[in-house]
Structure formats: structure tokens, C-alpha cells
Amino acid sequence: MSDDVNNEIKPPRRYDATRRRAQAAQTRAEILTAASDLFLEHGYAGTTLSTVARAAGVVVETVYRAFGSKAGLLRAVVEAAVAGGADRAAVPAEERPAIQAVIAERDPRRQLALYARTQPGIHARQGPILRVLAQAAGADPELARVLEGLEEQRLGGLRRFAQLLADRGALRDGLSVDEARDLIWTLASPAVHDLLVIQRGWPPDRYRDWLAGALAGALLPG
């Protein structure tokens, strides 16, 4: 009898945390994809968390747990667009391969060229959804705070970039770190990209090359 009992008793299954995390990441990505499509098609006001949940194949409570609010969801959609996907957005910007390549480059002109190379794709991905956010932020204080937070996040990253250039002695004489940050922030802004690429019809590679030259001319000696 003891052998039969022993045979019937099975050890508890080990909790598979890795698999659960992968499933959660996949669910998050599906929610972000559905939300992006709906925000772009119907705008912020015309999109509800219930419609996002249905499109993603989850219950609305899952969306609330993951993002907290519709404004939080829109912010996450923008961040995923900037990063190039939900999985990349989960990684700090300085740890993404393209940014690591910029940081590792020691020649300041090539460094700025590498940075400029990242911008056409970012603007193409984030531009449409960022316009949804900017339009809705005018009438929604919570979204206005989201937009402000994203801008502060961008400014912080660009200040670290400017500080890196300063620490390596790359900035032209008399240019402070904050001034360098502001120049990068302006030249690489979505507004300038949209003026040249969307309104004036510049090809992305022409914009990329112009941006690299403009940054070098504004920041570096000579």
C-alpha cells in the first residue's frame, strides 16, 4: 500500500516565473498594439479602455492593472513608439543598442552622426501618436501632465548626452551643457522633423544628413 501511495503522490509543479513573465510581456505588447491602432483611428476621446481590451482579447481589468488609466496607456503607447516596440521600451534608453553605439563612439562628429541616424525612425514611429496626445492634451489636464513628463524625460536624456560631450572636451568654447542640450532638443525636435520631412517633403536620409551637420555646426569647434 505504501508503494501505491508513494506512486500517487507527485511533487508540486515548480512555478515557472520566466514563462509567466513572457506571457505578461506578450499581453502588454498586444494591448499596446491594439491601443495604438485605436487611438490613431478614433482619437483619444473616441477610444475607451473597453474597446482596447476587446481588440487585444483581454478583460478591461487587465488593461487597468497594466497601465492604470487611459492617459497612462497613451503614454506607454508613445514610449513604445519611440523605443521601437513594447519589448524595447522596457529597457532603459542607455541600454538599447543604438544608444550604446552613440555612447561608445569617441569621435564627436561620428557620434553626432550616429545620433542623427536614430532620429528619422523615431519621428516616423512616434509622430502620429504624439500628435494624438498633443491634440488631446489641450483639453485634458492629465494628458497635459503626460506630455510634460515625456518632454522632461527627453530633456533629461539629451542633457546626459550633452554632458557626455562636455566631459570628453568636444563642445565648442563658451557653450554650456544646458545650452548644448537645448540646441540638440531644438534641432532634433519632432517639430523640425515635421517641417522638413512632412511639410517640405525631404527624404528621411536627407533629413538625417542635415541633422548630423546642423548638430556638429552648433555644438563642435570650428
DOPA-199883 format. One record per residue (C-alpha): residue number from 1; residue in three letters; x, y, z. Coordinates in steps of 0.2 Angstrom, whole numbers, plus 5000, padded with zeros to 4 digits. Each point is the difference from the previous one (the first is absolute). Layout:
DOPA-199883
<pt><pos>NUM</pos><code>ALA</code><east>X</east><north>Y</north><up>Z</up></pt>
...
This chain:
DOPA-199883
<pt><pos>1</pos><code>MET</code><east>5000</east><north>5000</north><up>5000</up></pt>
<pt><pos>2</pos><code>SER</code><east>5014</east><north>5012</north><up>5004</up></pt>
<pt><pos>3</pos><code>ASP</code><east>5007</east><north>4998</north><up>4983</up></pt>
<pt><pos>4</pos><code>ASP</code><east>4983</east><north>5004</north><up>4992</up></pt>
<pt><pos>5</pos><code>VAL</code><east>4999</east><north>5015</north><up>5011</up></pt>
<pt><pos>6</pos><code>ASN</code><east>5017</east><north>5006</north><up>4995</up></pt>
<pt><pos>7</pos><code>ASN</code><east>4997</east><north>4997</north><up>4982</up></pt>
<pt><pos>8</pos><code>GLU</code><east>4984</east><north>5011</north><up>5001</up></pt>
<pt><pos>9</pos><code>ILE</code><east>5009</east><north>5014</north><up>5009</up></pt>
<pt><pos>10</pos><code>LYS</code><east>5008</east><north>5012</north><up>4987</up></pt>
<pt><pos>11</pos><code>PRO</code><east>5011</east><north>5014</north><up>5005</up></pt>
<pt><pos>12</pos><code>PRO</code><east>4992</east><north>5017</north><up>4997</up></pt>
<pt><pos>13</pos><code>ARG</code><east>5004</east><north>5008</north><up>4984</up></pt>
<pt><pos>14</pos><code>ARG</code><east>5013</east><north>5014</north><up>5000</up></pt>
<pt><pos>15</pos><code>TYR</code><east>4994</east><north>5017</north><up>4997</up></pt>
<pt><pos>16</pos><code>ASP</code><east>5006</east><north>5006</north><up>4983</up></pt>
<pt><pos>17</pos><code>ALA</code><east>5003</east><north>5018</north><up>5003</up></pt>
<pt><pos>18</pos><code>THR</code><east>5009</east><north>5002</north><up>4983</up></pt>
<pt><pos>19</pos><code>ARG</code><east>4986</east><north>4994</north><up>4990</up></pt>
<pt><pos>20</pos><code>ARG</code><east>4988</east><north>5011</north><up>5010</up></pt>
<pt><pos>21</pos><code>ARG</code><east>5010</east><north>5015</north><up>4997</up></pt>
<pt><pos>22</pos><code>ALA</code><east>5001</east><north>4996</north><up>4981</up></pt>
<pt><pos>23</pos><code>GLN</code><east>4981</east><north>4998</north><up>5000</up></pt>
<pt><pos>24</pos><code>ALA</code><east>4998</east><north>5016</north><up>5009</up></pt>
<pt><pos>25</pos><code>ALA</code><east>5011</east><north>5009</north><up>4988</up></pt>
<pt><pos>26</pos><code>GLN</code><east>4991</east><north>4993</north><up>4985</up></pt>
<pt><pos>27</pos><code>THR</code><east>4983</east><north>5006</north><up>5007</up></pt>
<pt><pos>28</pos><code>ARG</code><east>5007</east><north>5017</north><up>5003</up></pt>
<pt><pos>29</pos><code>ALA</code><east>5007</east><north>5001</north><up>4982</up></pt>
<pt><pos>30</pos><code>GLU</code><east>4983</east><north>4995</north><up>4993</up></pt>
<pt><pos>31</pos><code>ILE</code><east>4991</east><north>5013</north><up>5011</up></pt>
<pt><pos>32</pos><code>LEU</code><east>5012</east><north>5013</north><up>4994</up></pt>
<pt><pos>33</pos><code>THR</code><east>4998</east><north>4995</north><up>4982</up></pt>
<pt><pos>34</pos><code>ALA</code><east>4981</east><north>5000</north><up>5001</up></pt>
<pt><pos>35</pos><code>ALA</code><east>5000</east><north>5017</north><up>5009</up></pt>
<pt><pos>36</pos><code>SER</code><east>5011</east><north>5008</north><up>4988</up></pt>
<pt><pos>37</pos><code>ASP</code><east>4989</east><north>4995</north><up>4985</up></pt>
<pt><pos>38</pos><code>LEU</code><east>4985</east><north>5006</north><up>5009</up></pt>
<pt><pos>39</pos><code>PHE</code><east>5007</east><north>5017</north><up>5006</up></pt>
<pt><pos>40</pos><code>LEU</code><east>5006</east><north>5003</north><up>4982</up></pt>
<pt><pos>41</pos><code>GLU</code><east>4983</east><north>4996</north><up>4992</up></pt>
<pt><pos>42</pos><code>HIS</code><east>4988</east><north>5007</north><up>5013</up></pt>
<pt><pos>43</pos><code>GLY</code><east>5010</east><north>5013</north><up>5010</up></pt>
<pt><pos>44</pos><code>TYR</code><east>5002</east><north>5000</north><up>5019</up></pt>
<pt><pos>45</pos><code>ALA</code><east>4982</east><north>5005</north><up>5004</up></pt>
<pt><pos>46</pos><code>GLY</code><east>4993</east><north>4987</north><up>4988</up></pt>
<pt><pos>47</pos><code>THR</code><east>5010</east><north>4986</north><up>5008</up></pt>
<pt><pos>48</pos><code>THR</code><east>4995</east><north>4991</north><up>5016</up></pt>
<pt><pos>49</pos><code>LEU</code><east>5009</east><north>4987</north><up>5010</up></pt>
<pt><pos>50</pos><code>SER</code><east>4986</east><north>4988</north><up>4997</up></pt>
<pt><pos>51</pos><code>THR</code><east>5003</east><north>5001</north><up>4981</up></pt>
<pt><pos>52</pos><code>VAL</code><east>5019</east><north>4998</north><up>5002</up></pt>
<pt><pos>53</pos><code>ALA</code><east>4997</east><north>4985</north><up>5011</up></pt>
<pt><pos>54</pos><code>ARG</code><east>4988</east><north>4992</north><up>4987</up></pt>
<pt><pos>55</pos><code>ALA</code><east>5012</east><north>5003</north><up>4986</up></pt>
<pt><pos>56</pos><code>ALA</code><east>5015</east><north>4992</north><up>5010</up></pt>
<pt><pos>57</pos><code>GLY</code><east>4989</east><north>4985</north><up>5006</up></pt>
<pt><pos>58</pos><code>VAL</code><east>5002</east><north>5004</north><up>5019</up></pt>
<pt><pos>59</pos><code>VAL</code><east>4988</east><north>5006</north><up>5013</up></pt>
<pt><pos>60</pos><code>VAL</code><east>5000</east><north>5019</north><up>5004</up></pt>
<pt><pos>61</pos><code>GLU</code><east>5007</east><north>4996</north><up>5018</up></pt>
<pt><pos>62</pos><code>THR</code><east>5016</east><north>4994</north><up>4992</up></pt>
<pt><pos>63</pos><code>VAL</code><east>5002</east><north>5017</north><up>4991</up></pt>
<pt><pos>64</pos><code>TYR</code><east>4997</east><north>5009</north><up>5016</up></pt>
<pt><pos>65</pos><code>ARG</code><east>5012</east><north>4990</north><up>5009</up></pt>
<pt><pos>66</pos><code>ALA</code><east>5014</east><north>5002</north><up>4987</up></pt>
<pt><pos>67</pos><code>PHE</code><east>4998</east><north>5019</north><up>4997</up></pt>
<pt><pos>68</pos><code>GLY</code><east>4989</east><north>5007</north><up>5013</up></pt>
<pt><pos>69</pos><code>SER</code><east>4990</east><north>5012</north><up>4989</up></pt>
<pt><pos>70</pos><code>LYS</code><east>4997</east><north>5004</north><up>4982</up></pt>
<pt><pos>71</pos><code>ALA</code><east>5012</east><north>5015</north><up>5002</up></pt>
<pt><pos>72</pos><code>GLY</code><east>5013</east><north>4987</north><up>5006</up></pt>
<pt><pos>73</pos><code>LEU</code><east>4996</east><north>4989</north><up>4986</up></pt>
<pt><pos>74</pos><code>LEU</code><east>5003</east><north>5014</north><up>4987</up></pt>
<pt><pos>75</pos><code>ARG</code><east>5016</east><north>5004</north><up>5008</up></pt>
<pt><pos>76</pos><code>ALA</code><east>5006</east><north>4982</north><up>4999</up></pt>
<pt><pos>77</pos><code>VAL</code><east>4995</east><north>5000</north><up>4982</up></pt>
<pt><pos>78</pos><code>VAL</code><east>5011</east><north>5015</north><up>4996</up></pt>
<pt><pos>79</pos><code>GLU</code><east>5015</east><north>4993</north><up>5010</up></pt>
<pt><pos>80</pos><code>ALA</code><east>4998</east><north>4983</north><up>4990</up></pt>
<pt><pos>81</pos><code>ALA</code><east>5000</east><north>5010</north><up>4984</up></pt>
<pt><pos>82</pos><code>VAL</code><east>5015</east><north>5010</north><up>5004</up></pt>
<pt><pos>83</pos><code>ALA</code><east>5010</east><north>4984</north><up>5006</up></pt>
<pt><pos>84</pos><code>GLY</code><east>4994</east><north>4990</north><up>4985</up></pt>
<pt><pos>85</pos><code>GLY</code><east>4989</east><north>4987</north><up>5009</up></pt>
<pt><pos>86</pos><code>ALA</code><east>4993</east><north>4996</north><up>5017</up></pt>
<pt><pos>87</pos><code>ASP</code><east>5015</east><north>4988</north><up>5003</up></pt>
<pt><pos>88</pos><code>ARG</code><east>5012</east><north>5014</north><up>4997</up></pt>
<pt><pos>89</pos><code>ALA</code><east>4991</east><north>5012</north><up>5010</up></pt>
<pt><pos>90</pos><code>ALA</code><east>5002</east><north>4989</north><up>5015</up></pt>
<pt><pos>91</pos><code>VAL</code><east>5019</east><north>5003</north><up>4999</up></pt>
<pt><pos>92</pos><code>PRO</code><east>5008</east><north>5016</north><up>5006</up></pt>
<pt><pos>93</pos><code>ALA</code><east>5005</east><north>5011</north><up>4985</up></pt>
<pt><pos>94</pos><code>GLU</code><east>5018</east><north>5000</north><up>5004</up></pt>
<pt><pos>95</pos><code>GLU</code><east>5000</east><north>4981</north><up>4999</up></pt>
<pt><pos>96</pos><code>ARG</code><east>4992</east><north>4999</north><up>4982</up></pt>
<pt><pos>97</pos><code>PRO</code><east>5013</east><north>4995</north><up>4987</up></pt>
<pt><pos>98</pos><code>ALA</code><east>4998</east><north>5016</north><up>4989</up></pt>
<pt><pos>99</pos><code>ILE</code><east>5003</east><north>5011</north><up>5015</up></pt>
<pt><pos>100</pos><code>GLN</code><east>5014</east><north>4990</north><up>5006</up></pt>
<pt><pos>101</pos><code>ALA</code><east>5009</east><north>5002</north><up>4984</up></pt>
<pt><pos>102</pos><code>VAL</code><east>4998</east><north>5019</north><up>5001</up></pt>
<pt><pos>103</pos><code>ILE</code><east>5007</east><north>4999</north><up>5018</up></pt>
<pt><pos>104</pos><code>ALA</code><east>5014</east><north>4989</north><up>4995</up></pt>
<pt><pos>105</pos><code>GLU</code><east>5006</east><north>5011</north><up>4985</up></pt>
<pt><pos>106</pos><code>ARG</code><east>5015</east><north>5011</north><up>5005</up></pt>
<pt><pos>107</pos><code>ASP</code><east>5000</east><north>5011</north><up>4984</up></pt>
<pt><pos>108</pos><code>PRO</code><east>4987</east><north>5014</north><up>5004</up></pt>
<pt><pos>109</pos><code>ARG</code><east>4996</east><north>5002</north><up>4981</up></pt>
<pt><pos>110</pos><code>ARG</code><east>4996</east><north>4982</north><up>4998</up></pt>
<pt><pos>111</pos><code>GLN</code><east>4992</east><north>5000</north><up>5016</up></pt>
<pt><pos>112</pos><code>LEU</code><east>4988</east><north>5013</north><up>4995</up></pt>
<pt><pos>113</pos><code>ALA</code><east>4997</east><north>4992</north><up>4983</up></pt>
<pt><pos>114</pos><code>LEU</code><east>4996</east><north>4984</north><up>5009</up></pt>
<pt><pos>115</pos><code>TYR</code><east>4987</east><north>5009</north><up>5011</up></pt>
<pt><pos>116</pos><code>ALA</code><east>4993</east><north>5008</north><up>4984</up></pt>
<pt><pos>117</pos><code>ARG</code><east>4998</east><north>4983</north><up>4992</up></pt>
<pt><pos>118</pos><code>THR</code><east>4988</east><north>4995</north><up>5014</up></pt>
<pt><pos>119</pos><code>GLN</code><east>4988</east><north>5015</north><up>4998</up></pt>
<pt><pos>120</pos><code>PRO</code><east>4991</east><north>4997</north><up>4984</up></pt>
<pt><pos>121</pos><code>GLY</code><east>4993</east><north>4983</north><up>5006</up></pt>
<pt><pos>122</pos><code>ILE</code><east>4995</east><north>5007</north><up>5017</up></pt>
<pt><pos>123</pos><code>HIS</code><east>4991</east><north>5015</north><up>4992</up></pt>
<pt><pos>124</pos><code>ALA</code><east>4991</east><north>4989</north><up>4987</up></pt>
<pt><pos>125</pos><code>ARG</code><east>4994</east><north>4988</north><up>5014</up></pt>
<pt><pos>126</pos><code>GLN</code><east>4996</east><north>5012</north><up>5013</up></pt>
<pt><pos>127</pos><code>GLY</code><east>4993</east><north>5015</north><up>4990</up></pt>
<pt><pos>128</pos><code>PRO</code><east>4982</east><north>4994</north><up>4997</up></pt>
<pt><pos>129</pos><code>ILE</code><east>4997</east><north>4994</north><up>5017</up></pt>
<pt><pos>130</pos><code>LEU</code><east>5009</east><north>5016</north><up>5008</up></pt>
<pt><pos>131</pos><code>ARG</code><east>4988</east><north>5011</north><up>4990</up></pt>
<pt><pos>132</pos><code>VAL</code><east>4985</east><north>4990</north><up>5007</up></pt>
<pt><pos>133</pos><code>LEU</code><east>5007</east><north>5004</north><up>5018</up></pt>
<pt><pos>134</pos><code>ALA</code><east>5004</east><north>5018</north><up>4996</up></pt>
<pt><pos>135</pos><code>GLN</code><east>4983</east><north>5003</north><up>4993</up></pt>
<pt><pos>136</pos><code>ALA</code><east>4991</east><north>4992</north><up>5015</up></pt>
<pt><pos>137</pos><code>ALA</code><east>5012</east><north>5008</north><up>5013</up></pt>
<pt><pos>138</pos><code>GLY</code><east>4992</east><north>5017</north><up>4996</up></pt>
<pt><pos>139</pos><code>ALA</code><east>4984</east><north>4995</north><up>5009</up></pt>
<pt><pos>140</pos><code>ASP</code><east>5006</east><north>4987</north><up>5012</up></pt>
<pt><pos>141</pos><code>PRO</code><east>5011</east><north>5005</north><up>5015</up></pt>
<pt><pos>142</pos><code>GLU</code><east>5005</east><north>4982</north><up>5003</up></pt>
<pt><pos>143</pos><code>LEU</code><east>5006</east><north>4999</north><up>4982</up></pt>
<pt><pos>144</pos><code>ALA</code><east>5009</east><north>5017</north><up>5001</up></pt>
<pt><pos>145</pos><code>ARG</code><east>5010</east><north>4992</north><up>5015</up></pt>
<pt><pos>146</pos><code>VAL</code><east>5004</east><north>4985</north><up>4989</up></pt>
<pt><pos>147</pos><code>LEU</code><east>5006</east><north>5011</north><up>4986</up></pt>
<pt><pos>148</pos><code>GLU</code><east>5010</east><north>5010</north><up>5012</up></pt>
<pt><pos>149</pos><code>GLY</code><east>5008</east><north>4985</north><up>5008</up></pt>
<pt><pos>150</pos><code>LEU</code><east>5005</east><north>4993</north><up>4983</up></pt>
<pt><pos>151</pos><code>GLU</code><east>5008</east><north>5016</north><up>4996</up></pt>
<pt><pos>152</pos><code>GLU</code><east>5009</east><north>5000</north><up>5016</up></pt>
<pt><pos>153</pos><code>GLN</code><east>5006</east><north>4982</north><up>4997</up></pt>
<pt><pos>154</pos><code>ARG</code><east>5007</east><north>5005</north><up>4983</up></pt>
<pt><pos>155</pos><code>LEU</code><east>5009</east><north>5016</north><up>5007</up></pt>
<pt><pos>156</pos><code>GLY</code><east>5008</east><north>4989</north><up>5014</up></pt>
<pt><pos>157</pos><code>GLY</code><east>5006</east><north>4988</north><up>4987</up></pt>
<pt><pos>158</pos><code>LEU</code><east>5007</east><north>5014</north><up>4989</up></pt>
<pt><pos>159</pos><code>ARG</code><east>5008</east><north>5008</north><up>5015</up></pt>
<pt><pos>160</pos><code>ARG</code><east>5010</east><north>4984</north><up>5004</up></pt>
<pt><pos>161</pos><code>PHE</code><east>5005</east><north>5000</north><up>4981</up></pt>
<pt><pos>162</pos><code>ALA</code><east>5006</east><north>5018</north><up>5001</up></pt>
<pt><pos>163</pos><code>GLN</code><east>5009</east><north>4996</north><up>5016</up></pt>
<pt><pos>164</pos><code>LEU</code><east>5009</east><north>4985</north><up>4992</up></pt>
<pt><pos>165</pos><code>LEU</code><east>5006</east><north>5012</north><up>4986</up></pt>
<pt><pos>166</pos><code>ALA</code><east>5006</east><north>5013</north><up>5013</up></pt>
<pt><pos>167</pos><code>ASP</code><east>5009</east><north>4987</north><up>5010</up></pt>
<pt><pos>168</pos><code>ARG</code><east>5009</east><north>4994</north><up>4985</up></pt>
<pt><pos>169</pos><code>GLY</code><east>5005</east><north>5018</north><up>4995</up></pt>
<pt><pos>170</pos><code>ALA</code><east>4990</east><north>5000</north><up>4984</up></pt>
<pt><pos>171</pos><code>LEU</code><east>4989</east><north>5016</north><up>5003</up></pt>
<pt><pos>172</pos><code>ARG</code><east>5006</east><north>5016</north><up>4992</up></pt>
<pt><pos>173</pos><code>ASP</code><east>5007</east><north>5013</north><up>5012</up></pt>
<pt><pos>174</pos><code>GLY</code><east>4987</east><north>5010</north><up>5010</up></pt>
<pt><pos>175</pos><code>LEU</code><east>4986</east><north>4988</north><up>4997</up></pt>
<pt><pos>176</pos><code>SER</code><east>4992</east><north>4993</north><up>5016</up></pt>
<pt><pos>177</pos><code>VAL</code><east>4993</east><north>4983</north><up>5003</up></pt>
<pt><pos>178</pos><code>ASP</code><east>4982</east><north>5007</north><up>5001</up></pt>
<pt><pos>179</pos><code>GLU</code><east>5002</east><north>5010</north><up>4984</up></pt>
<pt><pos>180</pos><code>ALA</code><east>5006</east><north>4985</north><up>4991</up></pt>
<pt><pos>181</pos><code>ARG</code><east>4986</east><north>4990</north><up>5006</up></pt>
<pt><pos>182</pos><code>ASP</code><east>4988</east><north>5014</north><up>4994</up></pt>
<pt><pos>183</pos><code>LEU</code><east>5008</east><north>5000</north><up>4983</up></pt>
<pt><pos>184</pos><code>ILE</code><east>4998</east><north>4981</north><up>4998</up></pt>
<pt><pos>185</pos><code>TRP</code><east>4982</east><north>5001</north><up>5007</up></pt>
<pt><pos>186</pos><code>THR</code><east>4996</east><north>5013</north><up>4987</up></pt>
<pt><pos>187</pos><code>LEU</code><east>5009</east><north>4993</north><up>4985</up></pt>
<pt><pos>188</pos><code>ALA</code><east>4994</east><north>4982</north><up>5003</up></pt>
<pt><pos>189</pos><code>SER</code><east>4982</east><north>5005</north><up>5005</up></pt>
<pt><pos>190</pos><code>PRO</code><east>4985</east><north>4992</north><up>4992</up></pt>
<pt><pos>191</pos><code>ALA</code><east>4995</east><north>5018</north><up>4994</up></pt>
<pt><pos>192</pos><code>VAL</code><east>5015</east><north>5002</north><up>4990</up></pt>
<pt><pos>193</pos><code>HIS</code><east>4999</east><north>4983</north><up>4993</up></pt>
<pt><pos>194</pos><code>ASP</code><east>4982</east><north>5003</north><up>4995</up></pt>
<pt><pos>195</pos><code>LEU</code><east>5004</east><north>5016</north><up>4992</up></pt>
<pt><pos>196</pos><code>LEU</code><east>5013</east><north>4993</north><up>4989</up></pt>
<pt><pos>197</pos><code>VAL</code><east>4994</east><north>4982</north><up>4997</up></pt>
<pt><pos>198</pos><code>ILE</code><east>4981</east><north>5002</north><up>5000</up></pt>
<pt><pos>199</pos><code>GLN</code><east>4997</east><north>5017</north><up>4994</up></pt>
<pt><pos>200</pos><code>ARG</code><east>5015</east><north>5003</north><up>4989</up></pt>
<pt><pos>201</pos><code>GLY</code><east>5002</east><north>4982</north><up>4994</up></pt>
<pt><pos>202</pos><code>TRP</code><east>5018</east><north>4996</north><up>5004</up></pt>
<pt><pos>203</pos><code>PRO</code><east>5005</east><north>4982</north><up>4999</up></pt>
<pt><pos>204</pos><code>PRO</code><east>5004</east><north>4993</north><up>5017</up></pt>
<pt><pos>205</pos><code>ASP</code><east>5019</east><north>4998</north><up>4995</up></pt>
<pt><pos>206</pos><code>ARG</code><east>5001</east><north>5018</north><up>4995</up></pt>
<pt><pos>207</pos><code>TYR</code><east>4993</east><north>5005</north><up>5017</up></pt>
<pt><pos>208</pos><code>ARG</code><east>5012</east><north>4988</north><up>5009</up></pt>
<pt><pos>209</pos><code>ASP</code><east>5015</east><north>5008</north><up>4991</up></pt>
<pt><pos>210</pos><code>TRP</code><east>4994</east><north>5017</north><up>5003</up></pt>
<pt><pos>211</pos><code>LEU</code><east>4997</east><north>4997</north><up>5018</up></pt>
<pt><pos>212</pos><code>ALA</code><east>5018</east><north>4992</north><up>5002</up></pt>
<pt><pos>213</pos><code>GLY</code><east>5007</east><north>5016</north><up>4992</up></pt>
<pt><pos>214</pos><code>ALA</code><east>4989</east><north>5012</north><up>5010</up></pt>
<pt><pos>215</pos><code>LEU</code><east>5005</east><north>4992</north><up>5016</up></pt>
<pt><pos>216</pos><code>ALA</code><east>5018</east><north>5000</north><up>4997</up></pt>
<pt><pos>217</pos><code>GLY</code><east>5000</east><north>5018</north><up>4994</up></pt>
<pt><pos>218</pos><code>ALA</code><east>4990</east><north>5005</north><up>5016</up></pt>
<pt><pos>219</pos><code>LEU</code><east>5010</east><north>4990</north><up>5013</up></pt>
<pt><pos>220</pos><code>LEU</code><east>5018</east><north>4997</north><up>4994</up></pt>
<pt><pos>221</pos><code>PRO</code><east>5015</east><north>5012</north><up>4997</up></pt>
<pt><pos>222</pos><code>GLY</code><east>5003</east><north>5006</north><up>4983</up></pt>
